[in-house]
Amino acid sequence: MIAPMLKYQLLVHHRELSQVLNELRKLGIAHIDTTWNDQDAAAKEDQLRNYRRLQERYQWLSNFKAADLPENPPLNTEALIIETDQIRTRLSELEKETRETRLRWKVLEPWGDIPAGRLQSLQEYGIYTYFFHCPAGSFQQDWKKEMALEIIHEDKHQVHFVVLSDRLIPPSLNASMLDLKDASLQELAIAQHQQQQEHRALRERLMTLAACIPMLLAEMLRLEEESEWENVLNGTQVLADGKLHLIHCWVPENRSELFVSFLNHSNLVWKVSRPTPDESTPVLLQNDRFSRLFHPVGELFSLPAYTELDLTPFFAPFFTLFFGMCLGDVGYGLIILLALTVLKWSRRAPALRNILTLGQFLGTSAAVFGLLTGTVFGADLSKHSAEWLVQWQTYFLSVDQLFNLSLSVGLIQILFGMALRVWNRSRLFGWLYGLSSLGWILAITGGLLSVGWNRQLSGMVLVIAGLALIIFFSDPGKGLLSRFGLGLWDLYGVTGLFGDVLSYVRLFALGLSSGILGFVVNNIAFSLLDGRSVIGILFFVIILLFGHGLNFAISTLSAFVHPIRLTFVEFYKNAGFTGGGIQYNPFMKKHFKTES
């Protein structure tokens, strides 16, 4: 549900504005409207640029395990950033130099250590040395007869050879000539050693700088608070030629007593009222422990508007069920459940505790639905002949039952969404505005009664009553003819309704495809065990691990994405969800949440 808010308007003298805002920040429960903010856009951009600059360095330094605080720590944050950037730049240059050295070594290695001094002495006597290499198939044996040629290194791919000549111009050969006069393997080995030492020293220095991360966090916190302070300070409504400021703020109704107590002790002129529908009231979601787990899922789309229903408690059970139907494997579900349970109780990711708990519920759903279908790591238990399974096989859901279940669950969620729309529109605009959505519920229910389930007159009566409500109450604020025209246009939505219901077939299709892929992996893997050879067993294990790992990853991702799609498209549409809500963000002291 959405927490009720109260709107407070505080009239403050300009000399007391900073003091009042500071007290509001200490209190930490008021969401302040900054609609009238006239802060310079360039100043905002500069603050944002500085914050991102700090954040980027913080994220990069976090990749290094922090060592003890250095004996000579940076004097301030700017010095820390400058030194970090210098080391980062040098590391990039060093990596380039190391690659070039390795490439040079690879070129020179077949030649060995070239005696540059002797080559220089030969050149003084008019004997020139030329180094060549060519593909083995391009080397011509006649070259040995035509010139002084010596093969230095030869393999099945390349031939490296040297030619001695008394001519300054090198011979023309179908080969690539190399300039190796100044090259030395010994010098390259020394260079590689120096590069490794420098690289190690730079990384050690970065590990000591990583111990200064709290300095970066403190500066980021300061910038964030400064930005918010400027935003609030410049966001108040200015009255009486700047002598008075009107602060508009929202406080949750359950915290209003504390806020009123603060106002009474501050001697401010203030007024309290309930938000009107046309105001941009912030939204604070307050749900039970189970529904709170799904807040991150709902926020992927949008927060609800303050005046509408919070659909989180209503889609949470469906989402859990849909995930189980899409994955539908006992083995995969238990992997998710056990892995997240271990991670949760290891306390290595306290900030992700709610996400891990959500994953536990989803894993349990997949395991339970896998039991209903008899699927364990792709193995179909309904087709096994084990005696202990025979008595349970009659309870496993068949393919036809899964298909019908998917459509039935989809229709139930759509009707449930329509019922929520009836409730929401009746609550906001009056009961007449909910009759059109009620008409859709009656028409669909009557159609099911008369066509498929119970061929009685009562079904047709519901259909006729539903059509009448749709046609004449699509917009009760219009005249009779306008209502009739709008109602006929709304009836065109029945084509979209069929599409919405059929969209839920994906629940059946994804669950079936996951099981089939697992079955194929098992068949391929077990087919390699016929010979009982060591290689067969090795490939059996590799195929099982790789195949099921890939199937698990794809199926789990699909089992999360497609229920989101069904929730945000089919359910939200039929529930009349508008969205666009503003997150309740109280003006308060900021604190970084670091993992312990």
GUVO-465019 format. One record per residue (C-alpha): y, z, x. Coordinates in nm, 3 decimals. Layout:
# GUVO-465019
> Y | Z | X
...
END
This chain:
# GUVO-465019
> 0.000 | 0.000 | 0.000
> 0.365 | -0.038 | 0.096
> 0.546 | 0.290 | 0.161
> 0.844 | 0.341 | -0.075
> 1.177 | 0.320 | 0.106
> 1.516 | 0.470 | 0.036
> 1.837 | 0.300 | 0.143
> 2.106 | 0.516 | 0.303
> 2.465 | 0.410 | 0.372
> 2.652 | 0.623 | 0.624
> 3.030 | 0.604 | 0.664
> 3.126 | 0.687 | 1.024
> 3.459 | 0.702 | 1.207
> 3.468 | 0.466 | 1.503
> 3.514 | 0.753 | 1.750
> 3.196 | 0.923 | 1.627
> 2.983 | 0.609 | 1.605
> 2.809 | 0.646 | 1.941
> 2.737 | 1.015 | 1.880
> 2.590 | 0.949 | 1.534
> 2.375 | 0.663 | 1.660
> 2.247 | 0.878 | 1.944
> 2.148 | 1.150 | 1.694
> 1.978 | 0.890 | 1.475
> 1.782 | 0.768 | 1.776
> 1.669 | 1.123 | 1.855
> 1.559 | 1.168 | 1.493
> 1.361 | 0.842 | 1.513
> 1.290 | 0.770 | 1.144
> 1.571 | 0.536 | 1.032
> 1.537 | 0.157 | 1.035
> 1.893 | 0.033 | 1.089
> 2.013 | -0.299 | 0.948
> 2.186 | -0.513 | 1.211
> 2.289 | -0.798 | 0.981
> 2.651 | -0.778 | 1.096
> 2.566 | -0.807 | 1.464
> 2.833 | -1.011 | 1.645
> 2.704 | -0.949 | 1.997
> 2.762 | -1.233 | 2.239
> 2.462 | -1.468 | 2.244
> 2.498 | -1.516 | 2.620
> 2.475 | -1.140 | 2.676
> 2.160 | -1.123 | 2.463
> 2.007 | -1.410 | 2.655
> 2.091 | -1.243 | 2.985
> 1.925 | -0.918 | 2.875
> 1.618 | -1.105 | 2.758
> 1.599 | -1.302 | 3.084
> 1.614 | -0.982 | 3.290
> 1.347 | -0.818 | 3.078
> 1.113 | -1.116 | 3.109
> 1.176 | -1.121 | 3.484
> 1.065 | -0.759 | 3.510
> 0.772 | -0.812 | 3.275
> 0.643 | -1.109 | 3.475
> 0.651 | -0.908 | 3.802
> 0.485 | -0.613 | 3.631
> 0.202 | -0.830 | 3.500
> 0.152 | -0.989 | 3.842
> 0.150 | -0.658 | 4.033
> -0.093 | -0.514 | 3.777
> -0.357 | -0.751 | 3.915
> -0.368 | -0.543 | 4.234
> -0.534 | -0.204 | 4.256
> -0.262 | 0.047 | 4.331
> -0.289 | 0.227 | 4.663
> -0.106 | 0.544 | 4.766
> 0.272 | 0.540 | 4.747
> 0.412 | 0.368 | 5.058
> 0.588 | 0.568 | 5.324
> 0.887 | 0.336 | 5.290
> 0.906 | 0.257 | 4.917
> 1.170 | 0.012 | 4.788
> 1.503 | 0.180 | 4.728
> 1.535 | 0.044 | 4.374
> 1.385 | -0.197 | 4.125
> 1.578 | -0.496 | 4.257
> 1.448 | -0.432 | 4.610
> 1.095 | -0.407 | 4.470
> 1.135 | -0.740 | 4.291
> 1.280 | -0.912 | 4.599
> 0.999 | -0.791 | 4.826
> 0.736 | -0.882 | 4.566
> 0.880 | -1.233 | 4.532
> 0.895 | -1.277 | 4.910
> 0.530 | -1.177 | 4.948
> 0.433 | -1.395 | 4.655
> 0.610 | -1.695 | 4.808
> 0.454 | -1.631 | 5.148
> 0.108 | -1.598 | 4.992
> 0.155 | -1.935 | 4.826
> 0.263 | -2.092 | 5.157
> -0.024 | -1.922 | 5.337
> -0.278 | -2.058 | 5.092
> -0.142 | -2.407 | 5.153
> -0.158 | -2.359 | 5.531
> -0.513 | -2.225 | 5.504
> -0.623 | -2.528 | 5.302
> -0.468 | -2.760 | 5.560
> -0.640 | -2.572 | 5.845
> -0.976 | -2.592 | 5.671
> -0.928 | -2.962 | 5.608
> -0.830 | -3.015 | 5.973
> -1.138 | -2.819 | 6.083
> -1.361 | -3.031 | 5.860
> -1.220 | -3.349 | 6.019
> -1.246 | -3.220 | 6.376
> -1.581 | -3.039 | 6.355
> -1.802 | -3.350 | 6.412
> -1.612 | -3.424 | 6.738
> -1.648 | -3.081 | 6.891
> -1.382 | -2.933 | 7.119
> -1.188 | -3.231 | 7.263
> -1.070 | -3.193 | 7.627
> -0.707 | -3.296 | 7.582
> -0.630 | -3.252 | 7.956
> -0.899 | -3.495 | 8.071
> -0.792 | -3.753 | 7.814
> -0.440 | -3.731 | 7.952
> -0.570 | -3.782 | 8.306
> -0.765 | -4.092 | 8.199
> -0.456 | -4.230 | 8.031
> -0.262 | -4.195 | 8.358
> -0.523 | -4.425 | 8.520
> -0.480 | -4.680 | 8.237
> -0.783 | -4.579 | 8.033
> -0.706 | -4.512 | 7.669
> -0.926 | -4.320 | 7.426
> -0.955 | -4.414 | 7.057
> -1.142 | -4.209 | 6.795
> -1.301 | -4.380 | 6.495
> -1.523 | -4.297 | 6.197
> -1.678 | -4.521 | 5.936
> -1.956 | -4.518 | 5.673
> -2.303 | -4.541 | 5.826
> -2.364 | -4.876 | 5.655
> -2.047 | -5.027 | 5.805
> -2.127 | -4.946 | 6.167
> -2.222 | -5.257 | 6.371
> -2.450 | -5.219 | 6.672
> -2.283 | -5.522 | 6.836
> -1.976 | -5.307 | 6.894
> -2.166 | -5.125 | 7.170
> -2.209 | -5.455 | 7.358
> -1.850 | -5.566 | 7.314
> -1.674 | -5.249 | 7.432
> -1.723 | -4.909 | 7.588
> -1.833 | -4.718 | 7.281
> -2.005 | -4.381 | 7.251
> -2.136 | -4.228 | 6.927
> -2.029 | -3.863 | 6.910
> -2.184 | -3.765 | 6.575
> -2.398 | -3.953 | 6.328
> -2.558 | -3.866 | 5.994
> -2.676 | -4.063 | 5.691
> -2.324 | -4.086 | 5.553
> -2.079 | -4.119 | 5.844
> -2.069 | -4.231 | 6.207
> -1.810 | -4.078 | 6.443
> -1.757 | -4.266 | 6.770
> -1.510 | -4.300 | 7.057
> -1.395 | -4.622 | 7.230
> -1.259 | -4.637 | 7.586
> -1.026 | -4.929 | 7.659
> -0.778 | -5.042 | 7.922
> -0.550 | -5.181 | 7.652
> -0.266 | -4.992 | 7.491
> -0.338 | -5.158 | 7.157
> -0.653 | -5.014 | 6.988
> -0.940 | -5.251 | 6.905
> -0.954 | -5.400 | 6.557
> -1.264 | -5.256 | 6.390
> -1.383 | -5.208 | 6.033
> -1.339 | -4.834 | 6.076
> -1.075 | -4.563 | 6.036
> -0.896 | -4.447 | 6.349
> -0.805 | -4.079 | 6.393
> -0.535 | -3.922 | 6.608
> -0.716 | -3.629 | 6.772
> -0.542 | -3.609 | 7.108
> -0.362 | -3.283 | 7.026
> -0.646 | -3.130 | 6.821
> -0.853 | -2.832 | 6.932
> -1.125 | -2.641 | 6.749
> -1.037 | -2.335 | 6.950
> -0.674 | -2.349 | 6.838
> -0.782 | -2.401 | 6.477
> -1.015 | -2.100 | 6.497
> -0.728 | -1.888 | 6.628
> -0.501 | -2.017 | 6.349
> -0.763 | -1.936 | 6.084
> -0.802 | -1.584 | 6.221
> -0.426 | -1.528 | 6.218
> -0.396 | -1.661 | 5.863
> -0.674 | -1.429 | 5.743
> -0.509 | -1.130 | 5.908
> -0.171 | -1.212 | 5.755
> -0.327 | -1.266 | 5.414
> -0.503 | -0.929 | 5.436
> -0.182 | -0.754 | 5.544
> 0.018 | -0.907 | 5.258
> -0.240 | -0.803 | 4.999
> -0.245 | -0.449 | 5.140
> 0.133 | -0.437 | 5.109
> 0.107 | -0.560 | 4.749
> -0.140 | -0.280 | 4.675
> 0.116 | -0.029 | 4.799
> 0.388 | -0.198 | 4.595
> 0.159 | -0.179 | 4.290
> 0.192 | 0.199 | 4.320
> 0.562 | 0.145 | 4.238
> 0.481 | -0.010 | 3.898
> 0.622 | 0.298 | 3.716
> 0.959 | 0.201 | 3.867
> 0.932 | -0.139 | 3.695
> 0.820 | 0.020 | 3.368
> 1.114 | 0.259 | 3.374
> 1.356 | -0.029 | 3.425
> 1.191 | -0.230 | 3.147
> 1.222 | 0.072 | 2.919
> 1.587 | 0.112 | 3.011
> 1.660 | -0.255 | 2.937
> 1.474 | -0.238 | 2.606
> 1.664 | 0.071 | 2.496
> 1.993 | -0.078 | 2.615
> 1.928 | -0.399 | 2.422
> 1.838 | -0.210 | 2.106
> 2.141 | 0.017 | 2.144
> 2.377 | -0.280 | 2.180
> 2.209 | -0.449 | 1.885
> 2.256 | -0.144 | 1.661
> 2.604 | -0.063 | 1.791
> 2.727 | -0.415 | 1.716
> 2.524 | -0.445 | 1.396
> 2.712 | -0.202 | 1.175
> 2.949 | -0.318 | 0.902
> 3.311 | -0.280 | 1.020
> 3.569 | -0.155 | 0.767
> 3.937 | -0.058 | 0.768
> 4.030 | -0.280 | 1.062
> 3.761 | -0.131 | 1.283
> 3.842 | 0.235 | 1.215
> 3.533 | 0.289 | 1.001
> 3.174 | 0.171 | 1.035
> 2.918 | 0.155 | 0.755
> 2.561 | 0.204 | 0.876
> 2.291 | 0.063 | 0.647
> 1.950 | 0.216 | 0.712
> 1.613 | 0.261 | 0.545
> 1.395 | 0.570 | 0.558
> 1.043 | 0.615 | 0.413
> 1.061 | 0.825 | 0.099
> 0.816 | 1.080 | 0.237
> 1.055 | 1.143 | 0.532
> 1.371 | 1.157 | 0.320
> 1.391 | 1.539 | 0.314
> 1.415 | 1.549 | 0.693
> 1.678 | 1.275 | 0.690
> 1.886 | 1.442 | 0.417
> 1.874 | 1.768 | 0.612
> 2.011 | 1.583 | 0.914
> 2.288 | 1.425 | 0.706
> 2.392 | 1.756 | 0.551
> 2.431 | 1.911 | 0.895
> 2.627 | 1.615 | 1.032
> 2.913 | 1.625 | 0.779
> 2.887 | 1.250 | 0.722
> 2.985 | 1.067 | 0.406
> 2.664 | 0.908 | 0.279
> 2.505 | 0.747 | -0.022
> 2.138 | 0.700 | -0.110
> 1.986 | 0.437 | -0.340
> 1.663 | 0.253 | -0.403
> 1.638 | -0.098 | -0.255
> 1.706 | -0.390 | -0.486
> 1.475 | -0.696 | -0.497
> 1.731 | -0.919 | -0.323
> 1.763 | -0.691 | -0.017
> 1.566 | -0.738 | 0.306
> 1.390 | -0.404 | 0.291
> 1.160 | -0.324 | 0.585
> 0.789 | -0.284 | 0.520
> 0.573 | 0.008 | 0.632
> 0.204 | -0.024 | 0.544
> 0.022 | 0.297 | 0.451
> -0.348 | 0.255 | 0.379
> -0.673 | 0.445 | 0.414
> -0.858 | 0.458 | 0.747
> -1.077 | 0.158 | 0.667
> -0.797 | -0.069 | 0.543
> -0.573 | 0.022 | 0.840
> -0.824 | -0.147 | 1.067
> -0.732 | -0.480 | 0.905
> -0.355 | -0.452 | 0.957
> -0.370 | -0.673 | 1.272
> -0.562 | -0.935 | 1.072
> -0.304 | -0.943 | 0.793
> -0.016 | -0.955 | 1.040
> -0.158 | -1.277 | 1.187
> -0.018 | -1.445 | 0.875
> 0.275 | -1.236 | 0.756
> 0.371 | -0.895 | 0.630
> 0.407 | -0.875 | 0.251
> 0.754 | -0.869 | 0.103
> 0.867 | -0.519 | 0.007
> 0.851 | -0.595 | -0.365
> 0.497 | -0.737 | -0.374
> 0.150 | -0.592 | -0.333
> -0.004 | -0.518 | 0.003
> -0.324 | -0.721 | -0.011
> -0.483 | -0.556 | 0.295
> -0.700 | -0.306 | 0.100
> -0.812 | -0.587 | -0.131
> -0.918 | -0.845 | 0.128
> -1.070 | -0.596 | 0.376
> -1.411 | -0.559 | 0.200
> -1.433 | -0.935 | 0.142
> -1.347 | -1.010 | 0.505
> -1.621 | -0.775 | 0.625
> -1.871 | -0.939 | 0.389
> -1.765 | -1.291 | 0.490
> -1.807 | -1.214 | 0.860
> -2.159 | -1.092 | 0.795
> -2.244 | -1.400 | 0.589
> -2.110 | -1.638 | 0.856
> -2.292 | -1.472 | 1.148
> -2.591 | -1.336 | 0.958
> -2.817 | -1.238 | 1.247
> -2.960 | -0.892 | 1.314
> -2.968 | -0.946 | 1.691
> -2.614 | -1.078 | 1.723
> -2.480 | -0.808 | 1.492
> -2.648 | -0.531 | 1.692
> -2.510 | -0.675 | 2.019
> -2.156 | -0.654 | 1.878
> -2.214 | -0.306 | 1.734
> -2.374 | -0.156 | 2.046
> -2.139 | -0.322 | 2.297
> -1.825 | -0.210 | 2.112
> -1.968 | 0.139 | 2.055
> -2.028 | 0.183 | 2.429
> -1.680 | 0.047 | 2.511
> -1.519 | 0.268 | 2.247
> -1.680 | 0.591 | 2.361
> -1.623 | 0.513 | 2.728
> -1.251 | 0.555 | 2.653
> -1.164 | 0.269 | 2.886
> -0.947 | 0.096 | 2.626
> -0.780 | 0.364 | 2.410
> -0.511 | 0.122 | 2.294
> -0.782 | -0.099 | 2.142
> -0.966 | 0.180 | 1.962
> -0.887 | 0.049 | 1.612
> -0.982 | -0.307 | 1.709
> -1.313 | -0.180 | 1.849
> -1.380 | 0.014 | 1.528
> -1.310 | -0.301 | 1.326
> -1.557 | -0.487 | 1.545
> -1.817 | -0.216 | 1.478
> -1.784 | -0.270 | 1.104
> -1.808 | -0.647 | 1.144
> -2.113 | -0.616 | 1.370
> -2.280 | -0.387 | 1.117
> -2.209 | -0.639 | 0.841
> -2.368 | -0.919 | 1.045
> -2.677 | -0.705 | 1.115
> -2.716 | -0.602 | 0.751
> -2.680 | -0.959 | 0.626
> -2.927 | -1.069 | 0.893
> -3.175 | -0.825 | 0.738
> -3.116 | -0.979 | 0.396
> -3.188 | -1.328 | 0.530
> -3.460 | -1.223 | 0.776
> -3.290 | -1.372 | 1.084
> -3.322 | -1.209 | 1.428
> -3.192 | -1.406 | 1.726
> -3.258 | -1.730 | 1.538
> -3.615 | -1.632 | 1.442
> -3.685 | -1.671 | 1.068
> -3.891 | -1.366 | 0.972
> -3.964 | -1.510 | 0.627
> -4.200 | -1.763 | 0.792
> -4.387 | -1.521 | 1.019
> -4.741 | -1.419 | 0.925
> -4.732 | -1.065 | 1.065
> -4.894 | -0.819 | 0.823
> -4.606 | -0.570 | 0.834
> -4.364 | -0.847 | 0.734
> -4.552 | -0.989 | 0.437
> -4.450 | -0.709 | 0.200
> -4.081 | -0.760 | 0.287
> -4.065 | -1.140 | 0.287
> -4.021 | -1.160 | -0.090
> -3.690 | -0.975 | -0.054
> -3.540 | -1.220 | 0.195
> -3.273 | -1.453 | 0.052
> -3.369 | -1.819 | 0.035
> -3.141 | -2.112 | 0.124
> -3.070 | -2.181 | -0.244
> -2.987 | -1.817 | -0.306
> -2.750 | -1.815 | -0.008
> -2.573 | -2.124 | -0.139
> -2.533 | -1.974 | -0.487
> -2.422 | -1.642 | -0.336
> -2.147 | -1.812 | -0.134
> -2.004 | -1.986 | -0.441
> -2.038 | -1.672 | -0.653
> -1.861 | -1.450 | -0.400
> -1.587 | -1.710 | -0.364
> -1.535 | -1.731 | -0.739
> -1.525 | -1.351 | -0.762
> -1.259 | -1.331 | -0.490
> -1.051 | -1.603 | -0.655
> -1.068 | -1.428 | -0.995
> -0.987 | -1.098 | -0.825
> -0.685 | -1.258 | -0.660
> -0.568 | -1.391 | -0.997
> -0.606 | -1.042 | -1.146
> -0.387 | -0.905 | -0.866
> -0.128 | -1.173 | -0.944
> -0.129 | -1.064 | -1.311
> -0.070 | -0.706 | -1.202
> 0.202 | -0.792 | -0.949
> 0.400 | -1.028 | -1.173
> 0.376 | -0.790 | -1.468
> 0.497 | -0.504 | -1.249
> 0.792 | -0.703 | -1.110
> 0.909 | -0.919 | -1.400
> 0.743 | -0.787 | -1.715
> 0.409 | -0.837 | -1.889
> 0.501 | -1.183 | -2.023
> 0.509 | -1.323 | -1.668
> 0.151 | -1.217 | -1.608
> 0.007 | -1.399 | -1.910
> -0.020 | -1.738 | -1.736
> -0.241 | -1.597 | -1.459
> -0.438 | -1.405 | -1.722
> -0.490 | -1.738 | -1.897
> -0.655 | -1.881 | -1.586
> -0.892 | -1.584 | -1.572
> -0.982 | -1.624 | -1.940
> -1.028 | -2.002 | -1.910
> -1.253 | -1.976 | -1.603
> -1.459 | -1.691 | -1.753
> -1.492 | -1.872 | -2.085
> -1.594 | -2.193 | -1.910
> -1.869 | -2.011 | -1.721
> -1.994 | -1.847 | -2.041
> -2.001 | -2.169 | -2.241
> -2.136 | -2.403 | -1.970
> -2.375 | -2.212 | -1.753
> -2.452 | -1.861 | -1.856
> -2.434 | -1.818 | -2.233
> -2.375 | -2.108 | -2.469
> -2.191 | -1.916 | -2.738
> -1.872 | -1.964 | -2.934
> -1.713 | -1.667 | -2.753
> -1.694 | -1.876 | -2.435
> -1.497 | -2.155 | -2.603
> -1.268 | -1.899 | -2.766
> -1.181 | -1.761 | -2.421
> -1.119 | -2.113 | -2.290
> -0.884 | -2.200 | -2.576
> -0.701 | -1.867 | -2.547
> -0.666 | -1.914 | -2.172
> -0.532 | -2.269 | -2.206
> -0.278 | -2.150 | -2.462
> -0.152 | -1.878 | -2.228
> -0.128 | -2.124 | -1.937
> 0.059 | -2.387 | -2.138
> 0.308 | -2.161 | -2.317
> 0.366 | -1.880 | -2.064
> 0.391 | -2.055 | -1.727
> 0.760 | -1.958 | -1.722
> 0.859 | -1.728 | -2.012
> 1.225 | -1.762 | -1.916
> 1.234 | -2.129 | -2.022
> 1.256 | -2.285 | -2.367
> 0.947 | -2.379 | -2.567
> 0.946 | -2.748 | -2.467
> 1.006 | -2.663 | -2.101
> 0.722 | -2.412 | -2.113
> 0.492 | -2.674 | -2.262
> 0.577 | -2.927 | -1.990
> 0.543 | -2.675 | -1.708
> 0.216 | -2.553 | -1.857
> 0.068 | -2.903 | -1.860
> 0.174 | -2.946 | -1.498
> 0.010 | -2.613 | -1.407
> -0.315 | -2.733 | -1.564
> -0.327 | -2.998 | -1.292
> -0.404 | -2.707 | -1.059
> -0.759 | -2.703 | -1.193
> -0.841 | -2.973 | -0.934
> -0.727 | -2.740 | -0.658
> -0.932 | -2.462 | -0.814
> -1.252 | -2.661 | -0.767
> -1.155 | -2.720 | -0.405
> -1.088 | -2.349 | -0.354
> -1.432 | -2.254 | -0.485
> -1.607 | -2.520 | -0.278
> -1.428 | -2.392 | 0.034
> -1.654 | -2.088 | 0.020
> -1.954 | -2.311 | 0.092
> -1.852 | -2.268 | 0.458
> -1.995 | -1.914 | 0.436
> -2.336 | -2.061 | 0.361
> -2.301 | -2.348 | 0.609
> -2.192 | -2.133 | 0.905
> -2.466 | -1.877 | 0.849
> -2.726 | -2.152 | 0.821
> -2.602 | -2.340 | 1.130
> -2.603 | -2.022 | 1.341
> -2.966 | -1.957 | 1.247
> -3.069 | -2.319 | 1.308
> -2.909 | -2.329 | 1.654
> -3.080 | -2.004 | 1.746
> -3.411 | -2.144 | 1.618
> -3.367 | -2.459 | 1.831
> -3.293 | -2.250 | 2.141
> -3.608 | -2.045 | 2.080
> -3.822 | -2.356 | 2.034
> -3.697 | -2.517 | 2.355
> -3.739 | -2.194 | 2.552
> -4.090 | -2.111 | 2.427
> -4.208 | -2.468 | 2.483
> -4.166 | -2.404 | 2.857
> -4.416 | -2.116 | 2.854
> -4.722 | -2.333 | 2.788
> -4.822 | -2.358 | 3.154
> -4.742 | -1.992 | 3.234
> -4.586 | -2.108 | 3.562
> -4.319 | -1.913 | 3.745
> -4.073 | -2.203 | 3.711
> -4.149 | -2.223 | 3.338
> -4.082 | -1.852 | 3.294
> -3.760 | -1.884 | 3.496
> -3.632 | -2.171 | 3.281
> -3.748 | -1.984 | 2.970
> -3.523 | -1.691 | 3.059
> -3.232 | -1.917 | 3.160
> -3.245 | -2.122 | 2.838
> -3.276 | -1.811 | 2.621
> -2.980 | -1.639 | 2.787
> -2.757 | -1.947 | 2.810
> -2.850 | -2.089 | 2.469
> -2.818 | -1.765 | 2.277
> -2.507 | -1.671 | 2.475
> -2.338 | -1.997 | 2.381
> -2.456 | -1.977 | 2.019
> -2.343 | -1.614 | 1.998
> -1.995 | -1.699 | 2.130
> -1.942 | -1.999 | 1.901
> -2.091 | -1.831 | 1.594
> -1.892 | -1.509 | 1.643
> -1.568 | -1.703 | 1.683
> -1.643 | -1.910 | 1.373
> -1.741 | -1.598 | 1.179
> -1.396 | -1.454 | 1.252
> -1.183 | -1.767 | 1.209
> -1.325 | -1.900 | 0.882
> -1.296 | -1.574 | 0.684
> -0.933 | -1.563 | 0.802
> -0.888 | -1.913 | 0.663
> -1.045 | -1.819 | 0.328
> -0.827 | -1.507 | 0.311
> -0.495 | -1.667 | 0.403
> -0.541 | -1.987 | 0.202
> -0.765 | -1.939 | -0.100
> -0.722 | -1.565 | -0.166
> -0.351 | -1.537 | -0.081
> -0.269 | -1.847 | -0.286
> -0.449 | -1.728 | -0.598
> -0.307 | -1.378 | -0.558
> 0.046 | -1.524 | -0.548
> 0.121 | -1.382 | -0.203
> 0.475 | -1.458 | -0.083
> 0.500 | -1.277 | 0.252
> 0.798 | -1.280 | 0.484
> 0.829 | -0.903 | 0.507
> 1.025 | -0.733 | 0.787
> 0.837 | -0.481 | 1.002
> 0.966 | -0.123 | 0.970
> 1.105 | -0.050 | 1.315
> 1.278 | 0.289 | 1.336
> 1.561 | 0.336 | 1.582
> 1.409 | 0.574 | 1.834
> 1.336 | 0.647 | 2.197
> 1.091 | 0.399 | 2.343
> 0.778 | 0.492 | 2.533
> 0.534 | 0.269 | 2.717
> 0.174 | 0.310 | 2.610
> -0.038 | 0.302 | 2.922
> -0.413 | 0.307 | 2.924
> -0.572 | 0.615 | 3.071
END
